[in-house]
Amino acid sequence: MVSKDISVNIGSGNDVGPVAELIQVASQFKSVIYVISDNKHVNAKSLMGMMTLGVSKGQQVCVTCEGEDEEEALSQIEDFLSKEN
């Protein structure tokens, strides 16, 4: 298992577009991926879960990945969450 604290630089967690893009990135991987914020653990591949998380730009989240492609999954998710919008 790998994990990393990441500063979010995408739009509000209530915006479906960026959340849907994050889910697409996470869904490419076999690993189990969670985003953790304010003691809430949600599956990064779940639209409903990610929408309830309500992550906003500038917020710090912890992303954990566990599985055969965990390193690549964490790298790709970090790239997505950190990119300038």
Chimera marker file (.cmm) of the C-alpha trace (Angstrom):
<marker_set name="trace">
<marker id="1" x="0.000" y="0.000" z="0.000" r="1" g="1" b="0" radius="0.5"/>
<marker id="2" x="1.177" y="3.504" z="-0.829" r="1" g="1" b="0" radius="0.5"/>
<marker id="3" x="-0.290" y="6.800" z="0.305" r="1" g="1" b="0" radius="0.5"/>
<marker id="4" x="0.411" y="10.465" z="-0.113" r="1" g="1" b="0" radius="0.5"/>
<marker id="5" x="-0.974" y="13.784" z="1.039" r="1" g="1" b="0" radius="0.5"/>
<marker id="6" x="-1.892" y="15.852" z="-2.011" r="1" g="1" b="0" radius="0.5"/>
<marker id="7" x="-2.983" y="19.467" z="-2.309" r="1" g="1" b="0" radius="0.5"/>
<marker id="8" x="-6.036" y="19.636" z="-4.575" r="1" g="1" b="0" radius="0.5"/>
<marker id="9" x="-5.822" y="22.100" z="-7.448" r="1" g="1" b="0" radius="0.5"/>
<marker id="10" x="-8.981" y="21.141" z="-9.366" r="1" g="1" b="0" radius="0.5"/>
<marker id="11" x="-12.473" y="22.627" z="-9.057" r="1" g="1" b="0" radius="0.5"/>
<marker id="12" x="-14.923" y="22.156" z="-6.230" r="1" g="1" b="0" radius="0.5"/>
<marker id="13" x="-15.993" y="18.652" z="-5.226" r="1" g="1" b="0" radius="0.5"/>
<marker id="14" x="-19.535" y="19.675" z="-6.089" r="1" g="1" b="0" radius="0.5"/>
<marker id="15" x="-18.559" y="20.113" z="-9.748" r="1" g="1" b="0" radius="0.5"/>
<marker id="16" x="-19.363" y="16.855" z="-11.509" r="1" g="1" b="0" radius="0.5"/>
<marker id="17" x="-16.851" y="17.408" z="-14.346" r="1" g="1" b="0" radius="0.5"/>
<marker id="18" x="-13.591" y="17.257" z="-12.353" r="1" g="1" b="0" radius="0.5"/>
<marker id="19" x="-14.962" y="14.515" z="-10.099" r="1" g="1" b="0" radius="0.5"/>
<marker id="20" x="-15.945" y="12.422" z="-13.133" r="1" g="1" b="0" radius="0.5"/>
<marker id="21" x="-12.466" y="12.949" z="-14.607" r="1" g="1" b="0" radius="0.5"/>
<marker id="22" x="-10.850" y="11.791" z="-11.355" r="1" g="1" b="0" radius="0.5"/>
<marker id="23" x="-13.031" y="8.681" z="-11.378" r="1" g="1" b="0" radius="0.5"/>
<marker id="24" x="-11.947" y="7.968" z="-14.962" r="1" g="1" b="0" radius="0.5"/>
<marker id="25" x="-8.294" y="8.261" z="-13.938" r="1" g="1" b="0" radius="0.5"/>
<marker id="26" x="-8.787" y="5.992" z="-10.908" r="1" g="1" b="0" radius="0.5"/>
<marker id="27" x="-10.827" y="3.451" z="-12.868" r="1" g="1" b="0" radius="0.5"/>
<marker id="28" x="-7.912" y="2.739" z="-15.209" r="1" g="1" b="0" radius="0.5"/>
<marker id="29" x="-6.168" y="0.878" z="-12.404" r="1" g="1" b="0" radius="0.5"/>
<marker id="30" x="-6.743" y="-2.468" z="-10.729" r="1" g="1" b="0" radius="0.5"/>
<marker id="31" x="-5.661" y="-1.100" z="-7.347" r="1" g="1" b="0" radius="0.5"/>
<marker id="32" x="-8.128" y="-0.184" z="-4.634" r="1" g="1" b="0" radius="0.5"/>
<marker id="33" x="-7.931" y="3.601" z="-4.335" r="1" g="1" b="0" radius="0.5"/>
<marker id="34" x="-9.286" y="5.760" z="-1.524" r="1" g="1" b="0" radius="0.5"/>
<marker id="35" x="-9.398" y="9.508" z="-1.035" r="1" g="1" b="0" radius="0.5"/>
<marker id="36" x="-9.423" y="10.567" z="2.606" r="1" g="1" b="0" radius="0.5"/>
<marker id="37" x="-10.540" y="13.990" z="3.806" r="1" g="1" b="0" radius="0.5"/>
<marker id="38" x="-11.837" y="15.098" z="7.209" r="1" g="1" b="0" radius="0.5"/>
<marker id="39" x="-11.885" y="11.479" z="8.445" r="1" g="1" b="0" radius="0.5"/>
<marker id="40" x="-14.069" y="10.398" z="5.496" r="1" g="1" b="0" radius="0.5"/>
<marker id="41" x="-12.758" y="7.446" z="3.456" r="1" g="1" b="0" radius="0.5"/>
<marker id="42" x="-14.265" y="7.176" z="-0.035" r="1" g="1" b="0" radius="0.5"/>
<marker id="43" x="-13.583" y="4.933" z="-2.975" r="1" g="1" b="0" radius="0.5"/>
<marker id="44" x="-12.015" y="7.081" z="-5.709" r="1" g="1" b="0" radius="0.5"/>
<marker id="45" x="-13.915" y="5.036" z="-8.316" r="1" g="1" b="0" radius="0.5"/>
<marker id="46" x="-17.323" y="5.885" z="-6.827" r="1" g="1" b="0" radius="0.5"/>
<marker id="47" x="-19.179" y="8.924" z="-8.151" r="1" g="1" b="0" radius="0.5"/>
<marker id="48" x="-21.542" y="9.069" z="-5.175" r="1" g="1" b="0" radius="0.5"/>
<marker id="49" x="-18.698" y="8.682" z="-2.704" r="1" g="1" b="0" radius="0.5"/>
<marker id="50" x="-16.563" y="11.352" z="-4.319" r="1" g="1" b="0" radius="0.5"/>
<marker id="51" x="-19.496" y="13.772" z="-4.527" r="1" g="1" b="0" radius="0.5"/>
<marker id="52" x="-20.178" y="13.374" z="-0.795" r="1" g="1" b="0" radius="0.5"/>
<marker id="53" x="-16.544" y="14.124" z="-0.026" r="1" g="1" b="0" radius="0.5"/>
<marker id="54" x="-16.927" y="17.677" z="-1.343" r="1" g="1" b="0" radius="0.5"/>
<marker id="55" x="-13.223" y="18.337" z="-1.852" r="1" g="1" b="0" radius="0.5"/>
<marker id="56" x="-12.427" y="21.904" z="-2.851" r="1" g="1" b="0" radius="0.5"/>
<marker id="57" x="-9.484" y="23.623" z="-4.473" r="1" g="1" b="0" radius="0.5"/>
<marker id="58" x="-6.651" y="24.222" z="-2.022" r="1" g="1" b="0" radius="0.5"/>
<marker id="59" x="-7.735" y="21.421" z="0.299" r="1" g="1" b="0" radius="0.5"/>
<marker id="60" x="-5.301" y="18.705" z="1.390" r="1" g="1" b="0" radius="0.5"/>
<marker id="61" x="-6.374" y="15.081" z="0.925" r="1" g="1" b="0" radius="0.5"/>
<marker id="62" x="-4.672" y="11.757" z="1.481" r="1" g="1" b="0" radius="0.5"/>
<marker id="63" x="-4.802" y="9.266" z="-1.386" r="1" g="1" b="0" radius="0.5"/>
<marker id="64" x="-4.113" y="5.590" z="-0.692" r="1" g="1" b="0" radius="0.5"/>
<marker id="65" x="-3.627" y="2.908" z="-3.313" r="1" g="1" b="0" radius="0.5"/>
<marker id="66" x="-3.260" y="-0.818" z="-2.804" r="1" g="1" b="0" radius="0.5"/>
<marker id="67" x="-2.700" y="-3.372" z="-5.547" r="1" g="1" b="0" radius="0.5"/>
<marker id="68" x="-0.419" y="-4.470" z="-8.329" r="1" g="1" b="0" radius="0.5"/>
<marker id="69" x="-0.356" y="-1.059" z="-10.034" r="1" g="1" b="0" radius="0.5"/>
<marker id="70" x="-0.485" y="1.093" z="-6.885" r="1" g="1" b="0" radius="0.5"/>
<marker id="71" x="2.605" y="3.206" z="-7.639" r="1" g="1" b="0" radius="0.5"/>
<marker id="72" x="1.390" y="4.193" z="-11.114" r="1" g="1" b="0" radius="0.5"/>
<marker id="73" x="-2.136" y="4.802" z="-9.816" r="1" g="1" b="0" radius="0.5"/>
<marker id="74" x="-0.890" y="7.155" z="-7.099" r="1" g="1" b="0" radius="0.5"/>
<marker id="75" x="1.323" y="8.997" z="-9.574" r="1" g="1" b="0" radius="0.5"/>
<marker id="76" x="-1.489" y="9.516" z="-12.089" r="1" g="1" b="0" radius="0.5"/>
<marker id="77" x="-3.964" y="10.651" z="-9.439" r="1" g="1" b="0" radius="0.5"/>
<marker id="78" x="-1.441" y="13.059" z="-7.965" r="1" g="1" b="0" radius="0.5"/>
<marker id="79" x="-0.785" y="14.492" z="-11.442" r="1" g="1" b="0" radius="0.5"/>
<marker id="80" x="-4.520" y="14.963" z="-12.003" r="1" g="1" b="0" radius="0.5"/>
<marker id="81" x="-5.298" y="16.518" z="-8.614" r="1" g="1" b="0" radius="0.5"/>
<marker id="82" x="-2.278" y="18.833" z="-8.766" r="1" g="1" b="0" radius="0.5"/>
<marker id="83" x="-2.710" y="20.140" z="-12.293" r="1" g="1" b="0" radius="0.5"/>
<marker id="84" x="-3.587" y="23.768" z="-12.882" r="1" g="1" b="0" radius="0.5"/>
<marker id="85" x="-7.165" y="24.355" z="-14.069" r="1" g="1" b="0" radius="0.5"/>
<link id1="1" id2="2" r="1" g="1" b="0" radius="0.2"/>
<link id1="2" id2="3" r="1" g="1" b="0" radius="0.2"/>
<link id1="3" id2="4" r="1" g="1" b="0" radius="0.2"/>
<link id1="4" id2="5" r="1" g="1" b="0" radius="0.2"/>
<link id1="5" id2="6" r="1" g="1" b="0" radius="0.2"/>
<link id1="6" id2="7" r="1" g="1" b="0" radius="0.2"/>
<link id1="7" id2="8" r="1" g="1" b="0" radius="0.2"/>
<link id1="8" id2="9" r="1" g="1" b="0" radius="0.2"/>
<link id1="9" id2="10" r="1" g="1" b="0" radius="0.2"/>
<link id1="10" id2="11" r="1" g="1" b="0" radius="0.2"/>
<link id1="11" id2="12" r="1" g="1" b="0" radius="0.2"/>
<link id1="12" id2="13" r="1" g="1" b="0" radius="0.2"/>
<link id1="13" id2="14" r="1" g="1" b="0" radius="0.2"/>
<link id1="14" id2="15" r="1" g="1" b="0" radius="0.2"/>
<link id1="15" id2="16" r="1" g="1" b="0" radius="0.2"/>
<link id1="16" id2="17" r="1" g="1" b="0" radius="0.2"/>
<link id1="17" id2="18" r="1" g="1" b="0" radius="0.2"/>
<link id1="18" id2="19" r="1" g="1" b="0" radius="0.2"/>
<link id1="19" id2="20" r="1" g="1" b="0" radius="0.2"/>
<link id1="20" id2="21" r="1" g="1" b="0" radius="0.2"/>
<link id1="21" id2="22" r="1" g="1" b="0" radius="0.2"/>
<link id1="22" id2="23" r="1" g="1" b="0" radius="0.2"/>
<link id1="23" id2="24" r="1" g="1" b="0" radius="0.2"/>
<link id1="24" id2="25" r="1" g="1" b="0" radius="0.2"/>
<link id1="25" id2="26" r="1" g="1" b="0" radius="0.2"/>
<link id1="26" id2="27" r="1" g="1" b="0" radius="0.2"/>
<link id1="27" id2="28" r="1" g="1" b="0" radius="0.2"/>
<link id1="28" id2="29" r="1" g="1" b="0" radius="0.2"/>
<link id1="29" id2="30" r="1" g="1" b="0" radius="0.2"/>
<link id1="30" id2="31" r="1" g="1" b="0" radius="0.2"/>
<link id1="31" id2="32" r="1" g="1" b="0" radius="0.2"/>
<link id1="32" id2="33" r="1" g="1" b="0" radius="0.2"/>
<link id1="33" id2="34" r="1" g="1" b="0" radius="0.2"/>
<link id1="34" id2="35" r="1" g="1" b="0" radius="0.2"/>
<link id1="35" id2="36" r="1" g="1" b="0" radius="0.2"/>
<link id1="36" id2="37" r="1" g="1" b="0" radius="0.2"/>
<link id1="37" id2="38" r="1" g="1" b="0" radius="0.2"/>
<link id1="38" id2="39" r="1" g="1" b="0" radius="0.2"/>
<link id1="39" id2="40" r="1" g="1" b="0" radius="0.2"/>
<link id1="40" id2="41" r="1" g="1" b="0" radius="0.2"/>
<link id1="41" id2="42" r="1" g="1" b="0" radius="0.2"/>
<link id1="42" id2="43" r="1" g="1" b="0" radius="0.2"/>
<link id1="43" id2="44" r="1" g="1" b="0" radius="0.2"/>
<link id1="44" id2="45" r="1" g="1" b="0" radius="0.2"/>
<link id1="45" id2="46" r="1" g="1" b="0" radius="0.2"/>
<link id1="46" id2="47" r="1" g="1" b="0" radius="0.2"/>
<link id1="47" id2="48" r="1" g="1" b="0" radius="0.2"/>
<link id1="48" id2="49" r="1" g="1" b="0" radius="0.2"/>
<link id1="49" id2="50" r="1" g="1" b="0" radius="0.2"/>
<link id1="50" id2="51" r="1" g="1" b="0" radius="0.2"/>
<link id1="51" id2="52" r="1" g="1" b="0" radius="0.2"/>
<link id1="52" id2="53" r="1" g="1" b="0" radius="0.2"/>
<link id1="53" id2="54" r="1" g="1" b="0" radius="0.2"/>
<link id1="54" id2="55" r="1" g="1" b="0" radius="0.2"/>
<link id1="55" id2="56" r="1" g="1" b="0" radius="0.2"/>
<link id1="56" id2="57" r="1" g="1" b="0" radius="0.2"/>
<link id1="57" id2="58" r="1" g="1" b="0" radius="0.2"/>
<link id1="58" id2="59" r="1" g="1" b="0" radius="0.2"/>
<link id1="59" id2="60" r="1" g="1" b="0" radius="0.2"/>
<link id1="60" id2="61" r="1" g="1" b="0" radius="0.2"/>
<link id1="61" id2="62" r="1" g="1" b="0" radius="0.2"/>
<link id1="62" id2="63" r="1" g="1" b="0" radius="0.2"/>
<link id1="63" id2="64" r="1" g="1" b="0" radius="0.2"/>
<link id1="64" id2="65" r="1" g="1" b="0" radius="0.2"/>
<link id1="65" id2="66" r="1" g="1" b="0" radius="0.2"/>
<link id1="66" id2="67" r="1" g="1" b="0" radius="0.2"/>
<link id1="67" id2="68" r="1" g="1" b="0" radius="0.2"/>
<link id1="68" id2="69" r="1" g="1" b="0" radius="0.2"/>
<link id1="69" id2="70" r="1" g="1" b="0" radius="0.2"/>
<link id1="70" id2="71" r="1" g="1" b="0" radius="0.2"/>
<link id1="71" id2="72" r="1" g="1" b="0" radius="0.2"/>
<link id1="72" id2="73" r="1" g="1" b="0" radius="0.2"/>
<link id1="73" id2="74" r="1" g="1" b="0" radius="0.2"/>
<link id1="74" id2="75" r="1" g="1" b="0" radius="0.2"/>
<link id1="75" id2="76" r="1" g="1" b="0" radius="0.2"/>
<link id1="76" id2="77" r="1" g="1" b="0" radius="0.2"/>
<link id1="77" id2="78" r="1" g="1" b="0" radius="0.2"/>
<link id1="78" id2="79" r="1" g="1" b="0" radius="0.2"/>
<link id1="79" id2="80" r="1" g="1" b="0" radius="0.2"/>
<link id1="80" id2="81" r="1" g="1" b="0" radius="0.2"/>
<link id1="81" id2="82" r="1" g="1" b="0" radius="0.2"/>
<link id1="82" id2="83" r="1" g="1" b="0" radius="0.2"/>
<link id1="83" id2="84" r="1" g="1" b="0" radius="0.2"/>
<link id1="84" id2="85" r="1" g="1" b="0" radius="0.2"/>
</marker_set>
